[in-house]
Amino acid sequence: MPRLIDADALKAEPIIWNGGIRYMVDLQDISKAPTVEAEPVHAEWVEEKDRTNHWHCSACLYVGGYSHKVWGKYCQNCGAMMKNYGLG
C-alpha cells in the first residue's frame, strides 16, 4: 500500500524570490514526512436512470459519461476505487 503523507505537516517556509513567494520542499523532507491513517474508499459507477450512457460515482455523485464505465478505475472527483471498473 502507498505511504500517505500529511501535507499540512510538510508545509515549508516561504522563500522570497524575484519579488514572488515560493514554497520549496526537497525529497529528504518528503521521505521524512509524517504519515496519516486512511482507509481506501470503494465505490461503484451507477447508471443514470434519466440519461442514456451516463454514470455517477456512488461515493460523491460525480457524473461522468459512458467512457468512465469502461476505463474509469478511479473517480476523477473523489478518487474512490471503482468496484465495477471495466464491466460496461
FENGIJO-V745919 format. One record per pair of residues at least 24 apart in sequence whose ideal C-beta (glycine too) atoms are under 6 Angstrom apart, sorted by the first residue. I is the first residue (numbers start at 0). J is the second residue. Records with the same first field share a line. If there is no record, write none. Layout:
I->J + J
This chain:
2->34
3->34 + 35 + 37
4->32 + 34
5->33 + 35
8->33
40->79
41->80 + 82
42->79
43->82 + 83
44->68 + 81 + 83
